[in-house]
Amino acid sequence: MSVKYIKVRFNTNDPRDRAALDILKKVNGQNVFIKNAIISYEEKRQNEQLVETILTAVRSALSNVQLVPPSVPVRNSVVTDEDTAAASADIADEFLDSL
């Protein structure tokens, strides 16, 4: 079994170092905590790189797309005929009454 040792120094005059040291003091199993923090940091960094790669690919693909408005006019779907509107309301009322 091979074991590697490292030293970590904290400058207690530096607020970030002091905060890190305070967190570490509260933790049981400091070695496991530090190892998990390093692994989590690396996974986060890799995920950020993956997101950036995907965004670059999407931007590149979209830069080649030319959006053209539809050539066929869209019909207005609002009911303007009062008789049709009343009939639709009656059908909806009958359906709700049947529940």
C-alpha positions in Angstrom: 0.0 0.0 0.0 1.3 3.4 -0.9 0.4 6.5 1.1 1.2 10.0 0.0 1.3 12.9 2.4 0.7 16.6 1.6 0.8 19.7 3.8 -1.8 22.4 3.7 -1.1 25.8 5.1 -3.7 28.3 6.1 -3.0 32.0 6.4 -5.3 33.0 9.2 -5.1 36.6 8.2 -6.7 35.8 4.9 -10.6 35.6 5.3 -11.0 32.8 2.8 -8.2 30.7 4.4 -9.7 31.3 7.8 -13.2 30.3 6.6 -11.7 27.1 5.0 -9.9 26.3 8.2 -13.0 26.9 10.3 -15.0 24.5 8.1 -12.3 21.9 8.3 -12.1 22.1 12.1 -15.8 21.2 12.4 -15.5 18.1 10.2 -15.0 14.6 11.5 -12.9 12.6 9.1 -10.9 15.5 7.6 -9.0 13.4 5.1 -12.2 12.0 3.6 -13.7 15.5 3.6 -10.7 16.9 1.7 -10.7 14.1 -0.8 -14.4 14.4 -1.5 -14.0 18.2 -1.9 -11.2 17.8 -4.4 -13.2 15.2 -6.4 -16.4 17.3 -6.3 -14.5 20.4 -7.5 -13.0 18.4 -10.4 -16.4 17.0 -11.4 -17.9 20.5 -11.3 -15.1 21.8 -13.4 -15.6 19.0 -16.0 -19.3 19.6 -16.1 -18.8 23.3 -16.7 -16.4 22.5 -19.5 -19.0 20.1 -21.0 -21.7 22.8 -20.8 -19.4 25.3 -22.5 -18.7 22.8 -25.3 -22.4 22.1 -25.8 -23.2 25.8 -25.8 -20.4 26.5 -28.4 -21.7 23.7 -30.6 -25.3 24.9 -30.4 -24.3 28.5 -31.1 -22.2 27.4 -34.1 -25.1 25.3 -35.5 -27.6 28.2 -34.9 -25.3 30.7 -36.6 -25.8 28.7 -39.9 -29.6 28.7 -39.6 -31.5 31.5 -41.4 -35.0 32.0 -39.9 -37.7 32.8 -42.5 -41.2 33.9 -41.5 -43.9 31.6 -42.7 -45.2 32.4 -46.1 -48.8 31.3 -45.3 -50.8 33.7 -43.2 -52.0 32.2 -39.9 -55.8 32.3 -39.5 -57.3 33.9 -36.4 -58.8 31.1 -34.3 -61.0 33.4 -32.3 -64.7 32.6 -32.7 -66.5 35.7 -34.0 -69.9 34.1 -34.7 -72.1 34.6 -31.6 -74.3 31.6 -32.5 -71.3 29.3 -32.8 -69.9 30.7 -29.5 -73.2 30.1 -27.7 -73.4 26.5 -29.1 -69.9 25.8 -27.9 -70.8 27.1 -24.5 -73.9 24.9 -24.4 -71.8 21.8 -25.3 -69.3 22.7 -22.6 -72.0 23.2 -20.0 -73.7 19.8 -20.9 -70.3 18.1 -20.5 -69.7 19.6 -17.1 -73.2 18.8 -16.0 -72.6 15.1 -16.9 -69.7 14.9 -14.5 
